[in-house]
Amino acid sequence: MLKLFKFDNFKLTISEEAFTIKVFADIWNRDKSKDKSVALAELGFVYHFCDPRSDYQSIVSESERQKAIIDGEGLKKWKPDTLVKEAIEYYCKFKPTAALLLEDTRVAIDKVRKFLKDIDLNAVDGNGKPIYTINTVVSAIDKIPTLMKKLDDAEKALTKDLQAVTKMRGGAEKSLMEDSFLD
C-alpha cells in the first residue's frame, strides 16, 4: 500500500494503482481543474499525515501534525473534509507493523518528555511528603539516552524496510503474500 504515493523533490507522485481505489479516485475526480492542484494537495495531505516516510510523522499529536502539514504545505484556509478523512483512514490501515511500533515508541517518549517537563519537585501528597523524589527524576533522566538510541534504531529499521526493494528476475516486484511466513 505504501507504494501508492511517493514524495520526491517536492513533488507528489501518485501510482496508477491508487486511482483504482475508490476513495483516492473520488478525490481526484471531484477536482475539475485542469492541473488537479486541489486533488494533488489533498492527496499530498493524506500522504504526509499517514505515510511513515513523511517528515511530518515525527509530530506525535495528530492535531499538531495536521496543523503543521496545513501550514507547511501552504494549504491555507483548508481543512480535511469527510472524503479526505476517509482516505486517511483507508491509507493508514496499511502501515507496516514497524511503522506502527515506531509511532507507539514516539508516543511513549513524548509522554516521558512531558512528564519531565511538567514535574513539580515541590508537589506534596496529602501527608506532606514529596510526590516526586530526586531519585525518580534522576532515574527518568538516566533512561533518556537509551530511549533515544532505541528510537533512532527503530527509525533506521523502518527506513531500511521501506527502502528494501524486493525484486524478482526481470525487474518485476513481488506480490503481496508471495513470500512465505517461514522465511
KOLFI-146208 format. One line per 4 residues: number of its first residue (from 1); for each residue x negated, y, z negated of N, C-alpha, C. Coordinates in pm, 1 decimal. Each point is the difference from the previous one (the first is absolute). Layout:
! residues N
NUM = X Y Z X Y Z X Y Z; ...
! end
This chain:
! residues 183
1 = -82.3 -120.4 0.0 82.3 120.4 0.0 -85.5 125.1 0.0; -112.3 -7.0 -65.0 -81.5 119.6 -10.8 -72.1 32.6 130.2; 31.7 -71.9 105.6 -57.1 31.5 130.4 94.7 86.3 82.5; 116.1 33.8 -56.3 98.4 77.7 75.3 -43.2 145.1 17.6
5 = -64.7 54.8 -101.3 -44.5 138.2 4.1 -149.7 5.7 -25.9; -63.7 92.8 65.7 -142.5 22.7 -23.1 -21.0 150.1 5.3; -75.9 51.5 -94.9 -29.1 142.5 -5.2 -149.3 15.7 20.5; -38.0 60.2 112.2 -140.4 11.4 33.6 -23.2 134.0 68.9
9 = -104.5 67.8 -39.5 -33.5 130.4 58.8 118.6 95.5 -1.2; 66.7 7.8 -115.0 112.2 92.0 -21.4 117.3 -26.6 93.2; 12.5 -124.0 46.9 108.2 -34.3 91.8 61.5 -133.0 -42.0; 133.0 -2.1 -2.1 71.8 -121.4 -31.1 23.0 -78.3 128.3
13 = -39.4 -126.0 -3.1 24.4 -89.7 112.5 103.7 -101.2 -45.4; 102.0 -16.9 81.0 108.2 -91.9 -33.3 -2.8 -114.0 99.8; -3.9 -122.1 -50.5 -3.7 -115.5 89.9 136.9 -17.6 65.2; -0.1 -63.5 115.1 126.3 -26.5 69.6 89.3 -89.0 -84.5
17 = -60.2 -87.8 -76.9 75.8 -90.3 -86.2 85.6 77.7 -100.8; -48.8 113.9 -45.4 75.0 79.3 -97.3 135.9 42.2 54.7; 6.0 23.5 129.2 126.3 46.3 59.1 101.1 -113.0 15.7; -40.0 -122.6 -26.9 95.3 -111.1 1.4 67.0 -16.3 -135.1
21 = -45.4 75.0 -98.6 58.9 -3.3 -133.7 98.5 116.0 -9.3; 123.6 -33.6 -28.9 110.5 94.3 9.9 -24.0 132.8 -71.2; -40.8 -4.4 -124.3 -13.1 124.3 -75.9 -102.8 94.8 62.9; -109.9 -54.0 52.7 -100.9 85.3 65.1 50.8 49.3 135.0
25 = 66.7 -88.2 73.3 57.4 39.9 129.1 105.9 108.0 -20.1; 79.3 -10.9 -106.3 103.3 101.2 -26.8 -61.9 137.2 -26.5; -109.6 2.3 -74.5 -69.1 127.9 -25.2 -50.5 57.2 131.7; -59.1 -83.5 82.5 -53.5 43.6 129.4 111.5 50.3 91.8
29 = 107.0 -76.2 9.9 107.6 31.3 94.7 84.5 120.4 -39.6; 6.5 32.5 -128.4 80.5 115.7 -39.4 -70.1 132.3 31.2; -131.1 -4.5 21.2 -75.1 120.9 37.0 14.6 20.1 150.2; 74.5 102.1 37.3 29.1 24.7 141.8 -103.6 90.5 67.8
33 = -100.3 43.6 -74.5 -102.0 85.7 60.0 -88.6 -80.9 93.2; -59.7 68.1 97.6 -86.6 -68.7 97.0 -126.4 -53.3 -64.8; -56.0 75.1 -93.4 -127.8 -41.4 -60.1 16.9 -91.7 -121.9; 124.3 -22.5 -40.4 31.5 -87.8 -113.6 -74.4 42.0 -127.0
37 = -20.3 130.0 -16.4 -77.6 49.6 -113.0 67.1 -27.0 -134.7; 132.1 6.3 -5.4 69.3 -26.8 -125.7 -13.4 -148.0 -35.6; 21.5 -86.9 96.8 -12.5 -144.0 -24.0 -142.5 -35.3 -41.7; -98.5 57.6 65.5 -139.3 -26.8 -35.7 -30.0 47.3 -141.7
41 = 53.8 115.5 -37.0 -21.7 52.2 -135.1 67.1 -90.8 -103.0; 121.9 -44.8 29.6 71.4 -85.0 -94.6 -65.7 -137.5 -12.5; -40.1 -58.4 110.7 -69.6 -128.5 -5.6 -137.6 14.9 -65.3; -62.0 114.8 21.8 -126.5 28.9 -67.8 19.6 7.9 -150.9
45 = 110.9 59.3 -40.0 31.8 6.0 -142.9 14.7 -141.2 -56.4; 71.1 -86.3 72.4 17.7 -138.6 -43.1 -136.3 -67.4 -14.6; -85.5 18.4 99.2 -135.0 -57.7 -4.5 -74.1 48.4 -124.9; -7.5 131.4 -17.4 -77.3 54.7 -111.4 58.7 -39.5 -135.0
49 = 130.8 -14.0 -7.1 63.7 -33.6 -126.3 -22.4 -146.0 -37.5; -3.5 -88.9 98.7 -1.9 -144.8 -27.4 -131.9 -70.4 25.7; -70.1 39.7 103.0 -112.5 -79.8 47.2 -122.0 17.0 -89.9; -58.9 -111.4 -44.5 -115.3 9.0 -88.0 -122.9 63.9 63.9
53 = -0.3 14.6 131.4 -113.0 64.9 67.3 7.9 152.3 -9.8; 114.4 52.6 -39.7 16.5 144.4 -9.8 -71.5 54.1 -123.4; -64.8 113.3 17.1 -67.3 64.3 -112.6 98.8 42.4 -109.0; 124.5 20.2 36.0 101.0 42.2 -97.0 33.4 -110.9 -100.5
57 = -39.6 -123.0 26.7 32.0 -110.7 -89.6 -68.3 13.7 -135.5; -101.0 83.5 -9.4 -66.3 18.9 -129.1 86.3 81.6 -96.4; 106.5 61.1 49.9 92.4 74.8 -85.6 101.1 -98.9 -54.9; -5.0 -23.9 -129.1 78.9 -104.7 -63.6 148.8 32.4 -1.5
61 = 35.1 119.2 -39.3 140.4 39.2 -9.5 60.0 13.1 140.6; 110.4 -71.4 23.1 62.9 6.3 132.0 52.0 139.7 31.8; 53.8 69.7 -99.7 50.0 135.4 26.3 -115.3 95.5 30.7; -112.4 -15.6 -70.6 -117.1 83.5 29.0 -59.8 -35.7 135.5
65 = -1.5 -130.1 35.1 -50.2 -42.5 130.4 87.4 58.6 110.7; 131.6 -6.4 -18.9 91.7 56.0 100.3 -27.3 148.4 21.1; -13.0 73.4 -109.9 -26.3 143.8 10.6 -134.0 26.7 68.1; -102.2 -77.1 -35.8 -132.6 18.5 59.4 2.8 -26.7 150.5
69 = 72.3 -101.7 42.0 9.0 -31.2 143.0 73.9 111.6 72.1; 111.0 43.2 -55.9 77.9 108.0 63.2 -84.5 125.9 13.2; -71.6 36.0 -105.9 -86.1 118.8 3.5 -120.3 -21.5 92.6; -66.1 -112.7 -16.3 -123.2 -26.7 73.6 19.0 -21.7 148.6
73 = 114.4 -52.1 38.4 24.8 -28.0 141.4 83.7 108.2 66.8; 24.5 109.0 -71.4 70.5 114.1 59.6 147.1 -25.6 28.3; 65.1 -76.0 -85.4 141.9 -30.0 19.6 86.0 95.2 -83.2; -24.9 127.5 15.5 69.7 101.0 -79.2 150.4 -7.7 22.6
77 = 71.5 19.2 -108.9 146.6 0.1 1.9 58.1 -131.6 51.6; -70.5 -109.3 -19.3 45.4 -132.3 41.9 4.1 -90.7 -120.8; 100.6 -83.6 -5.1 9.4 -101.9 -103.9 42.6 -129.0 66.9; -49.1 -112.5 -50.7 40.4 -127.3 60.0 150.3 -23.6 -17.5
81 = 65.8 -31.1 109.6 142.9 -29.2 -5.0 20.9 -149.5 -21.1; 123.9 -43.4 8.3 34.0 -140.1 -24.2 -73.7 -93.7 93.9; -9.4 36.2 127.6 -66.2 -87.3 97.3 -149.6 -12.4 -29.0; -63.9 109.2 -33.0 -143.2 -3.8 -33.4 -21.4 -81.4 -127.7
85 = 90.1 14.8 -96.3 -10.7 -78.9 -123.3 17.4 -148.8 29.1; 88.7 -34.6 91.6 16.1 -139.6 40.9 -128.2 -51.7 65.4; -62.0 83.8 83.3 -125.0 -38.9 65.9 -111.0 -21.4 -103.3; -5.1 84.5 -100.4 -98.6 -14.3 -107.7 22.1 -132.3 -72.8
89 = 124.2 -25.5 -37.2 32.2 -122.9 -71.3 -37.9 -123.0 83.2; 30.3 5.0 127.8 -30.8 -111.8 88.7 -151.0 -18.8 14.2; -71.2 107.7 27.4 -144.5 -7.6 23.8 -74.9 -44.8 -125.7; 44.4 48.9 -114.4 -68.5 -34.4 -125.2 17.2 -146.7 -38.2
93 = 101.7 -66.3 52.3 20.4 -141.9 -30.1 -115.4 -86.7 50.4; -73.9 49.3 96.4 -101.2 -81.9 65.9 -142.5 33.0 -42.5; -13.3 66.9 -112.5 -134.7 26.9 -49.8 -63.7 -131.2 -43.3; -128.4 -16.3 29.0 -66.9 -121.9 -47.7 -11.2 1.1 -152.9
97 = -11.5 -117.9 -55.9 -9.1 -13.5 -145.7 -114.7 82.5 -55.7; -110.7 4.0 69.7 -115.1 78.4 -47.4 37.1 147.7 -14.5; 80.7 51.8 91.7 42.5 140.2 -8.0 92.9 21.2 -119.2; 88.6 -94.9 -25.1 91.5 11.1 -113.9 -76.5 -4.9 -131.7
101 = -97.8 -89.7 -8.3 -81.0 -8.9 -121.3 -83.4 126.1 -20.9; -48.8 57.2 109.5 -74.7 124.9 -10.7 90.6 111.6 -51.4; 122.4 7.1 50.4 95.5 99.6 -49.0 23.4 -16.9 -149.5; 21.3 -123.2 -42.9 22.8 -27.3 -141.7 -120.0 41.0 -84.2
105 = -119.6 -26.8 51.0 -122.3 38.5 -70.4 -8.6 151.5 -12.4; 32.4 70.5 107.8 -2.8 146.7 -4.4 100.6 53.9 -100.6; 117.5 -59.8 -7.0 101.8 42.9 -96.6 -51.6 -20.4 -141.9; -59.1 -116.6 -26.4 -52.6 -28.1 -134.0 -110.3 98.9 -37.6
109 = -89.6 25.8 92.3 -109.4 94.0 -26.9 54.8 140.6 -21.0; 102.0 35.7 75.7 62.3 131.3 -18.4 62.2 11.9 -139.0; 57.8 -107.8 -50.0 57.3 0.7 -135.4 -109.2 15.8 -105.3; -113.8 -66.9 21.0 -112.6 15.8 -92.4 -49.4 144.2 3.7
113 = -9.1 55.4 119.2 -43.7 139.3 14.1 94.0 94.1 -74.6; 130.3 -20.5 16.3 98.5 84.5 -69.2 -7.7 -18.7 -150.8; -22.6 -124.2 -43.5 -15.0 -26.9 -143.3 -114.8 82.3 -56.7; -114.7 -5.5 67.5 -117.1 73.6 -48.9 22.0 151.5 6.6
117 = 68.4 43.1 103.3 23.4 143.6 17.0 95.4 54.1 -106.6; 99.5 -79.5 -35.7 104.5 48.3 -90.0 -21.0 -38.0 -146.3; -106.2 -71.3 -29.2 -21.8 -47.0 -136.6 -17.3 118.5 -95.4; 66.1 -9.8 -111.7 -8.0 104.9 -102.3 -67.1 -60.6 -122.6
121 = -125.3 33.4 -19.6 -75.1 -55.9 -112.7 51.1 50.9 -134.9; 83.1 102.7 2.2 56.6 53.3 -123.6 135.7 -61.6 -32.8; 53.8 -83.1 89.6 131.8 -59.7 -22.2 -7.2 -101.9 -112.7; 100.9 3.2 -87.2 5.3 -93.0 -113.3 135.7 -69.0 -2.1
125 = 1.2 -118.0 -62.1 125.7 -72.7 -12.6 77.4 51.5 -121.5; 108.2 -67.5 -35.8 84.2 43.2 -112.9 -70.8 -4.6 -133.8; -107.8 -75.4 -8.3 -75.8 -11.1 -125.6 -120.5 93.0 -3.3; -14.4 84.1 102.8 -111.9 93.3 3.5 -129.0 -59.1 53.2
129 = 6.3 -123.6 50.6 -120.1 -62.8 54.8 -11.4 33.7 148.5; -123.2 15.6 49.0 -17.4 31.7 142.9 57.4 -110.7 88.6; 71.4 42.1 104.0 55.0 -95.4 96.4 -112.2 -56.3 85.8; -90.9 86.7 38.8 -112.7 -40.3 85.1 -128.4 20.7 -77.6
133 = -79.8 -103.8 -6.7 -128.8 12.1 -66.8 -106.5 30.9 105.0; -109.8 47.2 -45.5 -112.5 26.2 89.1 -40.0 -129.7 70.3; 4.7 -112.9 -72.4 -36.1 -128.3 60.3 91.9 -35.1 116.5; 127.7 29.8 -11.4 94.7 -26.4 108.3 -37.5 80.4 123.2
137 = -29.7 125.8 -20.7 -35.4 88.1 111.5 -132.1 -43.1 62.0; -100.2 -25.4 -81.6 -131.8 -40.9 49.9 11.7 -132.7 74.7; 78.4 -91.7 -52.3 19.5 -129.1 66.5 63.2 17.9 138.3; 98.8 87.5 8.8 64.1 27.1 129.8 -99.4 63.4 96.5
141 = -78.9 92.3 -48.5 -98.9 67.2 85.4 -106.4 -99.1 46.5; -40.5 -91.1 -88.9 -101.2 -100.0 35.9 45.7 -90.4 114.6; 128.6 -18.0 13.5 53.0 -89.2 103.3 12.5 68.4 136.9; -14.4 130.2 5.9 18.9 73.3 125.1 -96.5 -43.9 109.8
145 = -130.0 -11.7 -27.2 -89.3 -44.2 109.0 39.0 -137.0 58.0; 43.3 -90.2 -85.6 42.7 -131.8 47.1 124.6 12.6 86.5; 96.5 78.9 -45.4 122.1 21.5 78.5 -31.2 63.1 135.0; -87.7 97.4 0.9 -34.4 67.8 125.3 -68.9 -95.9 96.0
149 = -88.3 -85.5 -51.6 -67.0 -97.9 84.5 100.6 -98.7 57.1; 91.8 -44.9 -81.2 101.7 -94.8 47.1 90.0 64.4 105.0; 34.1 126.2 -19.6 80.1 71.0 99.2 -77.3 14.3 130.6; -126.0 36.5 -10.7 -84.6 12.9 119.0 -12.0 -133.8 72.7
153 = -19.6 -107.7 -75.4 -9.4 -133.6 60.2 130.7 -38.5 68.8; 112.6 32.1 -62.9 130.2 -31.4 58.8 21.5 78.6 128.5; -40.3 126.8 1.2 13.2 81.8 121.0 -86.7 -55.3 112.4; -122.1 -40.7 -33.6 -89.1 -56.9 101.3 54.8 -131.4 54.3
157 = 55.0 -83.7 -87.3 56.3 -128.3 43.3 118.9 22.8 92.8; 83.7 94.7 -33.5 115.0 29.8 85.6 -46.4 52.7 135.2; -96.0 90.8 -0.4 -52.9 53.8 124.7 -56.7 -111.3 86.4; -73.3 -89.6 -62.9 -57.9 -113.1 73.3 110.8 -87.2 59.1
161 = 102.5 -28.3 -79.5 112.0 -80.9 49.0 69.1 65.9 118.6; 21.4 131.0 -9.2 71.3 70.6 106.2 -84.7 14.1 126.0; -131.3 4.2 -16.8 -86.9 15.5 115.8 -37.8 -132.6 64.4; 26.3 -107.8 -72.7 -34.5 -131.8 54.1 80.6 -23.6 126.9
165 = -70.8 -35.8 103.3 66.5 -28.2 126.4 2.6 -150.1 16.9; 121.2 -53.6 2.9 14.3 -144.5 16.6 30.2 -26.8 145.9; -104.8 -10.9 77.4 13.3 -20.8 144.4 -23.4 -146.4 34.8; 73.1 -46.0 97.8 -21.3 -134.1 53.5 -71.7 14.1 133.3
169 = -29.2 -109.7 62.7 -63.1 4.3 131.6 85.5 78.7 95.5; -63.0 73.1 86.1 72.1 80.3 98.8 48.2 132.2 -55.8; -28.9 28.8 -126.9 36.1 128.0 -57.8 141.1 7.0 -53.4; 76.6 -109.7 5.0 135.8 1.6 -51.7 -4.2 4.8 -151.6
173 = 100.3 61.8 -59.1 5.7 6.6 -144.7 77.6 -119.0 -52.3; -36.4 -42.1 -121.4 72.6 -108.7 -63.2 139.2 48.2 -37.6; 95.4 -90.1 13.3 135.7 35.7 -37.6 19.4 -21.8 -149.0; 104.7 57.8 -52.5 32.6 -12.5 -140.1 15.5 -147.0 -35.4
177 = -57.9 -42.5 -109.4 8.1 -136.3 -51.4 -77.3 -101.8 85.3; -83.3 45.8 93.5 -77.4 -92.6 82.4 -107.3 -70.8 -80.6; -58.4 70.6 -95.7 -100.9 -60.9 -84.8 66.7 -84.9 -106.2; -63.9 -105.1 -38.7 52.5 -86.6 -105.0 -18.3 65.6 -135.2
181 = 87.3 -31.2 -92.3 -15.2 50.7 -135.9 -117.7 -65.8 -69.4; -46.6 -110.7 50.7 -105.8 -75.5 -65.1 -138.1 43.8 40.8; -11.5 92.0 94.3 -132.4 45.8 45.5 -68.7 80.4 -107.0
! end
